[in-house]
């Protein structure tokens, strides 16, 4: 089965995208995007960013596993509510929904973290996914999963 492109999802042929193509070979730290006036990335800074992202991915994976185990227990216990009053049933539902929301949030953060690691390997780390300009080294160090520069993030937040 072949996916059919709809007008809303088709891309314009020949139109340049905001992000450069991923590089095949390893990227030197100094080649990562920085804003004008910023010092280039040093090997130590890249290693620190990679270590933080890898640590975050491991933490999130552990959190997801724990949350899924809790959720499995809550789902198992939800069937034996005979004799529970409405307050007990409501509490169980709220607890279950809260655990589901936490697990979904952790999964989304894990996807973002893994994507940042891929971009670090591809040499596109630190480039805004909207305008293609550098996000800024300081922002990337403060929030390593950032995908938008401050200007594009502000525009996005004003739309919502």
Secondary structure, 3 states (H helix, E strand, C coil): CCCCCCCCCCCCCCCCCCCCCCCCCCCCHHHCCCCCCCCCCCHHHHHHHHHHHHHHHHHHHHHHHHHHHHHHHHHHHHCCCCCCCHHHHHHHHHHHHHHHHHHHHHHHHHHHHHHHHHHHHHCCCCECCCCCCECCHHHHHHCCCCCCCHHHHHHHHHHC
